[in-house]
Amino acid sequence: MIDHDRLFKELLSTFFVEFLDLFLPQISSQIDRDSIQFLPQEVLTDVTSGEKKEIDLLAQVRYQGQETCFLIHVENQSYTKKEFAKRMFKYFARLHEKYDLPIYPVVIFSFDEPLRPEPQHYRVTFGDFNVLEFQFAAIQLNRLSWRDFLTQPNPVAAALMSKMNIPKQERPQVKAECLRLLATLRLDPARMQLISGFVDTYLRLDAAEEQAFQAAIDTMGLTQQEEIMEIVTSWEEKAAQKTKREIAANLLREGIATETIVRVTGLTPEQVQELLSQLTQEN
């Protein structure tokens, strides 16, 4: 299972200013960038359903040249959910009550389907009286064209292109373009690994796509860059490890002995036992 919330939180907290520059330039131009402070993890409980929710990202920021602060609340939503706008209002209300500061709410819709526009407002009316009108900024990735971000020298663009609207036949090209854009950014190794890991998680290619990808990066001249080839090699190693685990899982389901699985897949006994424990929990 992919931990979507963790991946997006790592990406956005590491490249928060770049995220604002890319998607919210009107906000980015008005803040004191040195004032950004990420607040402790907020856990909100719905007393009706008993559901607990951790706020994905909450930053306190100061207006440029002023002492006035406001909060930027960013949520990643990896699946479509009925009445999500109402839930966002509840988050807003509780955060506003606690901090007593203006809040700029932002949602990143990162699911692949459906493609229809997601609601980005919550309204309460009584007859012809408009009691409440709540809105939030919405970034719906599956309605954005990855081609519009090709020339953006921005690490968030390099990562999120992998979650945008991509026709199946263009998947290898998009992965290559993410890599090309990443190569131009000159990031430190840790940040490069964060972006490359994000892209590889969401753009896993099959054998035929992998061949097209290799041809694309060769045409771009990326195979001549050592740091890029290190990333490609790590992707290949992860893919090989994933294949081994899938084979091992199938063998475990058939009741094959651990020793045999270790010999066939090359996994360690500890890895096979860990996989067995996961399968047992799932069942």
DRENDO-1510 file (C-alpha; in Angstrom, 1 decimal, always signed):
<recs>
REC; n; res; u; v; w
REC; 1; MET; +0.0; +0.0; +0.0 .
REC; 2; ILE; +1.2; +3.5; -0.9 .
REC; 3; ASP; +1.2; +6.0; +2.0 .
REC; 4; HIS; +0.0; +8.9; -0.1 .
REC; 5; ASP; -0.2; +11.3; +2.9 .
REC; 6; ARG; +3.4; +10.7; +3.9 .
REC; 7; LEU; +4.8; +11.1; +0.4 .
REC; 8; PHE; +2.9; +14.3; -0.2 .
REC; 9; LYS; +3.8; +15.7; +3.2 .
REC; 10; GLU; +7.5; +15.0; +2.7 .
REC; 11; LEU; +7.4; +16.6; -0.7 .
REC; 12; LEU; +5.5; +19.7; +0.3 .
REC; 13; SER; +7.2; +20.3; +3.6 .
REC; 14; THR; +10.6; +20.1; +1.9 .
REC; 15; PHE; +9.7; +22.2; -1.0 .
REC; 16; PHE; +7.0; +24.4; +0.5 .
REC; 17; VAL; +8.1; +27.7; -1.0 .
REC; 18; GLU; +8.5; +26.0; -4.4 .
REC; 19; PHE; +4.9; +24.6; -4.1 .
REC; 20; LEU; +3.6; +28.1; -3.4 .
REC; 21; ASP; +5.6; +29.5; -6.3 .
REC; 22; LEU; +4.1; +26.9; -8.7 .
REC; 23; PHE; +0.5; +26.8; -7.7 .
REC; 24; LEU; -0.2; +29.9; -5.5 .
REC; 25; PRO; +2.0; +32.7; -6.8 .
REC; 26; GLN; -0.4; +35.4; -5.4 .
REC; 27; ILE; +0.3; +34.0; -1.9 .
REC; 28; SER; +4.0; +33.4; -2.5 .
REC; 29; SER; +4.5; +37.0; -3.5 .
REC; 30; GLN; +3.0; +38.4; -0.3 .
REC; 31; ILE; +4.7; +36.4; +2.4 .
REC; 32; ASP; +8.0; +36.7; +4.3 .
REC; 33; ARG; +9.6; +33.5; +3.3 .
REC; 34; ASP; +11.9; +33.4; +6.3 .
REC; 35; SER; +8.9; +33.4; +8.6 .
REC; 36; ILE; +7.5; +30.0; +7.5 .
REC; 37; GLN; +7.0; +27.8; +10.5 .
REC; 38; PHE; +5.4; +24.3; +10.4 .
REC; 39; LEU; +3.1; +23.8; +13.3 .
REC; 40; PRO; +2.9; +20.5; +15.3 .
REC; 41; GLN; +0.8; +17.7; +14.0 .
REC; 42; GLU; -2.9; +18.4; +14.6 .
REC; 43; VAL; -5.2; +15.5; +15.3 .
REC; 44; LEU; -8.9; +16.3; +14.8 .
REC; 45; THR; -11.6; +13.9; +16.1 .
REC; 46; ASP; -15.1; +13.6; +14.7 .
REC; 47; VAL; -17.1; +12.9; +17.8 .
REC; 48; THR; -20.1; +11.7; +15.7 .
REC; 49; SER; -18.3; +9.0; +13.7 .
REC; 50; GLY; -15.3; +8.6; +16.1 .
REC; 51; GLU; -13.0; +9.1; +13.1 .
REC; 52; LYS; -9.6; +10.7; +13.8 .
REC; 53; LYS; -7.8; +12.7; +11.1 .
REC; 54; GLU; -4.3; +14.1; +11.1 .
REC; 55; ILE; -3.9; +17.5; +9.4 .
REC; 56; ASP; -1.5; +16.9; +6.5 .
REC; 57; LEU; +0.4; +20.2; +6.7 .
REC; 58; LEU; -0.1; +23.5; +8.6 .
REC; 59; ALA; +2.2; +26.4; +8.2 .
REC; 60; GLN; +2.2; +29.7; +10.1 .
REC; 61; VAL; +3.4; +32.6; +7.8 .
REC; 62; ARG; +3.9; +36.3; +8.2 .
REC; 63; TYR; +2.8; +38.9; +5.6 .
REC; 64; GLN; +5.8; +40.7; +4.1 .
REC; 65; GLY; +6.7; +43.8; +6.1 .
REC; 66; GLN; +4.0; +43.2; +8.7 .
REC; 67; GLU; +3.7; +41.4; +12.0 .
REC; 68; THR; +0.3; +39.9; +11.0 .
REC; 69; CYS; +0.5; +36.1; +10.6 .
REC; 70; PHE; -1.9; +33.7; +8.9 .
REC; 71; LEU; -2.0; +29.9; +8.5 .
REC; 72; ILE; -1.7; +27.9; +5.3 .
REC; 73; HIS; -3.5; +24.6; +5.6 .
REC; 74; VAL; -2.7; +22.0; +2.9 .
REC; 75; GLU; -4.5; +18.7; +2.5 .
REC; 76; ASN; -3.8; +15.9; +0.1 .
REC; 77; GLN; -6.9; +13.9; -0.9 .
REC; 78; SER; -5.9; +10.6; -2.6 .
REC; 79; TYR; -9.4; +9.4; -3.2 .
REC; 80; THR; -12.8; +10.9; -4.0 .
REC; 81; LYS; -15.0; +11.3; -1.0 .
REC; 82; LYS; -18.6; +12.5; -0.7 .
REC; 83; GLU; -19.1; +15.7; +1.3 .
REC; 84; PHE; -15.3; +16.3; +1.4 .
REC; 85; ALA; -15.9; +20.0; +1.2 .
REC; 86; LYS; -18.0; +19.8; +4.4 .
REC; 87; ARG; -15.1; +18.0; +6.1 .
REC; 88; MET; -12.7; +20.8; +5.0 .
REC; 89; PHE; -15.0; +23.3; +6.5 .
REC; 90; LYS; -14.9; +21.4; +9.8 .
REC; 91; TYR; -11.1; +21.4; +9.7 .
REC; 92; PHE; -11.1; +25.1; +9.0 .
REC; 93; ALA; -13.5; +25.9; +11.9 .
REC; 94; ARG; -11.5; +23.9; +14.4 .
REC; 95; LEU; -8.2; +25.4; +13.3 .
REC; 96; HIS; -9.6; +28.9; +13.3 .
REC; 97; GLU; -11.0; +28.4; +16.8 .
REC; 98; LYS; -7.7; +27.1; +18.1 .
REC; 99; TYR; -5.3; +29.7; +16.5 .
REC; 100; ASP; -7.6; +32.7; +16.0 .
REC; 101; LEU; -5.8; +33.5; +12.8 .
REC; 102; PRO; -6.8; +33.8; +9.1 .
REC; 103; ILE; -6.5; +30.5; +7.3 .
REC; 104; TYR; -5.8; +29.9; +3.6 .
REC; 105; PRO; -7.1; +26.3; +2.9 .
REC; 106; VAL; -5.7; +24.4; +0.0 .
REC; 107; VAL; -6.5; +20.9; -1.2 .
REC; 108; ILE; -4.5; +18.8; -3.6 .
REC; 109; PHE; -6.7; +16.2; -5.2 .
REC; 110; SER; -4.2; +13.5; -6.2 .
REC; 111; PHE; -6.4; +10.6; -7.3 .
REC; 112; ASP; -6.5; +9.3; -10.9 .
REC; 113; GLU; -10.3; +8.9; -11.2 .
REC; 114; PRO; -12.8; +10.4; -11.6 .
REC; 115; LEU; -11.8; +13.2; -13.9 .
REC; 116; ARG; -14.8; +15.4; -13.2 .
REC; 117; PRO; -14.1; +18.7; -11.3 .
REC; 118; GLU; -14.3; +18.2; -7.5 .
REC; 119; PRO; -16.4; +20.7; -5.5 .
REC; 120; GLN; -14.3; +23.3; -3.7 .
REC; 121; HIS; -17.0; +25.1; -1.7 .
REC; 122; TYR; -19.4; +24.3; +1.2 .
REC; 123; ARG; -22.6; +26.2; +1.4 .
REC; 124; VAL; -25.3; +26.4; +4.1 .
REC; 125; THR; -28.6; +28.2; +3.2 .
REC; 126; PHE; -31.9; +28.7; +4.8 .
REC; 127; GLY; -34.5; +29.6; +2.3 .
REC; 128; ASP; -33.1; +32.5; +0.3 .
REC; 129; PHE; -30.7; +33.4; +3.2 .
REC; 130; ASN; -27.0; +32.4; +2.6 .
REC; 131; VAL; -25.9; +31.4; +6.1 .
REC; 132; LEU; -22.4; +30.2; +5.1 .
REC; 133; GLU; -20.2; +30.3; +2.0 .
REC; 134; PHE; -16.9; +28.4; +2.6 .
REC; 135; GLN; -14.3; +28.0; -0.2 .
REC; 136; PHE; -10.9; +26.5; -0.5 .
REC; 137; ALA; -8.2; +26.5; -3.2 .
REC; 138; ALA; -8.3; +23.2; -5.2 .
REC; 139; ILE; -5.4; +21.7; -7.2 .
REC; 140; GLN; -6.8; +18.7; -9.1 .
REC; 141; LEU; -3.8; +17.0; -10.6 .
REC; 142; ASN; -5.7; +14.7; -12.9 .
REC; 143; ARG; -7.2; +17.7; -14.7 .
REC; 144; LEU; -3.7; +19.3; -15.3 .
REC; 145; SER; -1.7; +18.6; -18.4 .
REC; 146; TRP; +1.9; +17.5; -17.6 .
REC; 147; ARG; +3.0; +19.3; -20.8 .
REC; 148; ASP; +2.2; +22.7; -19.2 .
REC; 149; PHE; +4.9; +22.1; -16.6 .
REC; 150; LEU; +7.8; +20.9; -18.8 .
REC; 151; THR; +9.6; +24.2; -18.7 .
REC; 152; GLN; +9.0; +25.0; -15.0 .
REC; 153; PRO; +12.4; +24.9; -13.2 .
REC; 154; ASN; +10.7; +23.7; -10.0 .
REC; 155; PRO; +11.2; +20.5; -8.1 .
REC; 156; VAL; +7.5; +20.2; -7.2 .
REC; 157; ALA; +6.7; +20.3; -10.9 .
REC; 158; ALA; +9.3; +17.5; -11.5 .
REC; 159; ALA; +7.5; +15.4; -8.9 .
REC; 160; LEU; +3.8; +16.2; -9.5 .
REC; 161; MET; +4.0; +15.7; -13.3 .
REC; 162; SER; +3.9; +12.0; -12.4 .
REC; 163; LYS; +0.4; +12.4; -11.0 .
REC; 164; MET; -1.2; +14.6; -13.7 .
REC; 165; ASN; -3.3; +13.7; -16.7 .
REC; 166; ILE; -1.1; +11.3; -18.6 .
REC; 167; PRO; -2.4; +9.2; -21.5 .
REC; 168; LYS; -1.2; +5.6; -21.1 .
REC; 169; GLN; +1.1; +5.7; -24.2 .
REC; 170; GLU; +2.9; +8.8; -22.7 .
REC; 171; ARG; +3.9; +7.3; -19.4 .
REC; 172; PRO; +7.5; +6.5; -20.4 .
REC; 173; GLN; +7.9; +10.0; -21.9 .
REC; 174; VAL; +6.6; +11.7; -18.7 .
REC; 175; LYS; +8.9; +9.7; -16.5 .
REC; 176; ALA; +11.8; +10.7; -18.8 .
REC; 177; GLU; +10.8; +14.3; -18.7 .
REC; 178; CYS; +10.5; +14.3; -14.9 .
REC; 179; LEU; +14.1; +13.0; -14.8 .
REC; 180; ARG; +15.2; +15.6; -17.4 .
REC; 181; LEU; +13.7; +18.4; -15.3 .
REC; 182; LEU; +15.2; +17.0; -12.1 .
REC; 183; ALA; +18.6; +17.0; -13.8 .
REC; 184; THR; +18.4; +20.8; -14.4 .
REC; 185; LEU; +17.7; +21.7; -10.8 .
REC; 186; ARG; +21.1; +20.8; -9.2 .
REC; 187; LEU; +19.6; +19.6; -5.9 .
REC; 188; ASP; +21.6; +18.0; -3.2 .
REC; 189; PRO; +21.5; +14.1; -3.2 .
REC; 190; ALA; +18.8; +13.9; -0.4 .
REC; 191; ARG; +16.4; +16.2; -2.2 .
REC; 192; MET; +17.1; +14.5; -5.5 .
REC; 193; GLN; +16.3; +11.1; -3.9 .
REC; 194; LEU; +13.0; +12.5; -2.5 .
REC; 195; ILE; +11.8; +13.7; -5.9 .
REC; 196; SER; +13.0; +10.6; -7.8 .
REC; 197; GLY; +11.4; +8.3; -5.2 .
REC; 198; PHE; +8.1; +10.1; -5.5 .
REC; 199; VAL; +8.2; +9.8; -9.3 .
REC; 200; ASP; +9.1; +6.2; -9.3 .
REC; 201; THR; +6.3; +5.4; -6.8 .
REC; 202; TYR; +3.6; +6.9; -9.1 .
REC; 203; LEU; +5.1; +6.0; -12.5 .
REC; 204; ARG; +6.0; +2.3; -12.2 .
REC; 205; LEU; +6.6; +1.1; -15.8 .
REC; 206; ASP; +6.0; -2.4; -17.3 .
REC; 207; ALA; +8.7; -4.1; -19.5 .
REC; 208; ALA; +7.5; -2.5; -22.7 .
REC; 209; GLU; +7.2; +1.0; -21.1 .
REC; 210; GLU; +10.7; +0.5; -19.6 .
REC; 211; GLN; +12.2; +0.0; -23.0 .
REC; 212; ALA; +10.5; +3.2; -24.3 .
REC; 213; PHE; +11.7; +5.1; -21.2 .
REC; 214; GLN; +15.3; +3.9; -21.8 .
REC; 215; ALA; +15.2; +5.1; -25.4 .
REC; 216; ALA; +13.8; +8.5; -24.3 .
REC; 217; ILE; +16.5; +9.2; -21.7 .
REC; 218; ASP; +19.2; +8.1; -24.2 .
REC; 219; THR; +17.8; +10.5; -26.8 .
REC; 220; MET; +17.8; +13.3; -24.2 .
REC; 221; GLY; +21.4; +12.6; -23.4 .
REC; 222; LEU; +20.6; +11.8; -19.7 .
REC; 223; THR; +22.5; +8.5; -19.8 .
REC; 224; GLN; +25.7; +10.6; -20.0 .
REC; 225; GLN; +25.0; +12.1; -16.6 .
REC; 226; GLU; +26.3; +10.0; -13.7 .
REC; 227; GLU; +23.9; +11.3; -11.0 .
REC; 228; ILE; +21.0; +10.6; -13.3 .
REC; 229; MET; +22.1; +7.1; -14.1 .
REC; 230; GLU; +22.4; +6.5; -10.3 .
REC; 231; ILE; +18.7; +7.3; -10.0 .
REC; 232; VAL; +17.8; +5.0; -12.9 .
REC; 233; THR; +19.8; +2.2; -11.4 .
REC; 234; SER; +18.0; +2.7; -8.0 .
REC; 235; TRP; +14.7; +2.6; -9.8 .
REC; 236; GLU; +15.7; -0.7; -11.5 .
REC; 237; GLU; +16.8; -2.2; -8.2 .
REC; 238; LYS; +13.5; -1.2; -6.5 .
REC; 239; ALA; +11.6; -2.8; -9.4 .
REC; 240; ALA; +13.6; -6.0; -9.2 .
REC; 241; GLN; +13.0; -6.1; -5.4 .
REC; 242; LYS; +9.3; -5.6; -5.9 .
REC; 243; THR; +9.2; -8.5; -8.4 .
REC; 244; LYS; +11.0; -10.7; -6.0 .
REC; 245; ARG; +8.5; -9.9; -3.3 .
REC; 246; GLU; +5.6; -10.6; -5.6 .
REC; 247; ILE; +7.0; -14.0; -6.5 .
REC; 248; ALA; +7.7; -14.8; -2.8 .
REC; 249; ALA; +4.1; -13.8; -1.9 .
REC; 250; ASN; +2.6; -16.1; -4.5 .
REC; 251; LEU; +4.8; -18.9; -3.3 .
REC; 252; LEU; +3.8; -18.3; +0.3 .
REC; 253; ARG; +0.2; -18.5; -0.7 .
REC; 254; GLU; +0.8; -21.9; -2.2 .
REC; 255; GLY; +2.5; -23.1; +1.0 .
REC; 256; ILE; +6.0; -23.4; -0.3 .
REC; 257; ALA; +8.7; -23.6; +2.4 .
REC; 258; THR; +10.6; -20.5; +3.4 .
REC; 259; GLU; +14.0; -22.1; +2.6 .
REC; 260; THR; +12.8; -22.8; -1.0 .
REC; 261; ILE; +11.5; -19.2; -1.4 .
REC; 262; VAL; +14.8; -17.8; -0.2 .
REC; 263; ARG; +16.7; -19.9; -2.7 .
REC; 264; VAL; +14.4; -19.1; -5.6 .
REC; 265; THR; +14.0; -15.3; -5.0 .
REC; 266; GLY; +17.3; -14.3; -3.3 .
REC; 267; LEU; +15.4; -12.7; -0.5 .
REC; 268; THR; +16.7; -13.1; +3.0 .
REC; 269; PRO; +14.8; -15.4; +5.5 .
REC; 270; GLU; +13.9; -12.3; +7.5 .
REC; 271; GLN; +12.4; -10.6; +4.4 .
REC; 272; VAL; +10.3; -13.7; +3.7 .
REC; 273; GLN; +9.1; -13.9; +7.3 .
REC; 274; GLU; +8.2; -10.2; +7.2 .
REC; 275; LEU; +6.2; -10.8; +4.0 .
REC; 276; LEU; +4.5; -13.9; +5.6 .
REC; 277; SER; +3.5; -11.7; +8.6 .
REC; 278; GLN; +2.0; -9.1; +6.3 .
REC; 279; LEU; +0.0; -11.7; +4.3 .
REC; 280; THR; -1.3; -13.2; +7.6 .
REC; 281; GLN; -2.5; -9.8; +8.8 .
REC; 282; GLU; -4.3; -9.2; +5.5 .
REC; 283; ASN; -6.1; -12.5; +5.8 .
</recs>
